[in-house]
Amino acid sequence: MSAPLRVVATIPVTVESVEAVRAGLAELAAASLREEEGCLAYEAFESTSTPGTFVTIESWRSAEDMEAHMSTPHVAAAFETIGPVLAGDLVIHTLDALG
């Protein structure tokens, strides 16, 4: 079995939207863990050093599981909340372990 796919996303939003985004990302993380068999871990964080910046740290069984995740209703709902209040680029990093 191959190593899990690790993903980190950075999500900058307007300071005025922080509460709504906080709730939306918490629901996204919970739904991903609850409803997606290929989701091994999904954590959402709010930066304490850069107001309005959120980070998700995810582990997926495979790239196919992560791709399927992107078309789920809970991802669509999160993008409905986040999309209009982005304050920069939402960046998704897939990661390769060193060593």
N, C-alpha and C positions, 0 to 999 in steps of 0.2 A: 504494500500500500504506500502511496506517495505521501509526502509531508503535506499538512494542511496549507491552504492558501491563506496568507495573512494580508489584511487590508487595513489601511489607515486613511480616513477621509478628514479633511479640514474644511470647515464650513463657516465662513465669515458672514454675519448678518448684522442688520442695523441694531443699534443698542435698544431702540424702542420695541423691537420684536422679540427680545430675549425670552420673555416669559412664555410666549406662544411656541417658540422654537424649542425651548427646554422641554415643554410638555410633549410636543410632537416627536422629538427624538427619543424621549423616554418610552413612548408608545411604540415607536419603530423598533427599538432594541428588544422590548418585551415580546412584540409580535413575531419578530424574526426568530427568536429563541423558541417561542411556543409553537409556531406553525411551520417552521422549515427544518426538515430532517437534516439537511446538509449544513445547517448553521451550528458550528461547534462553540462559538463564543461571540457575543456582540455587546460591547460596552459603549456608552455615550458619556462624554465628558464636556464640561464647560471650562474654558481657560480662566485661570485666576490671574494671569498676567496680561491678557489681551481681551478686554471687554468685547462681547459680541462674537467671540470665536468659539466654535464647538469642534470637537474631535470625536470620531468614532474609531474604535479599534475592534476589528472583526477577525474571526477565523472560520474558514469554510472548508468543507471536506474536499472540494474540488473547484476549479474555475467554472465548471458548468453549473454547480450549485450557486455560486455567486452571481453568475449571469442570470439564472432563473430568478434569483432574489430581486433583481432590478425590475422585473415585470410583475411583482406581487402588488395586491391592493394596498398593503401598508406602506410600501415604498412610494406608490402614487400619492397616497394621502400626505406623506411627509414632504414630498416635492411641492404639493399644493400649498403647504404652509411655508416652506422655506423659499421656494422660487421667487415670489414677489419681494422678499425682504433681503435677498443676497446683497452683501456689501463688498463683493469681490468674487473671485473665482472659487467655486466648490472644486476641490482637487481630491481625486481618489488615487491613492498610491497602492499598487499591489507590490508586495515585498518578497525578496529572495533572501534567505538567511545566509550570513557569511560563515564560512567554515563548515 
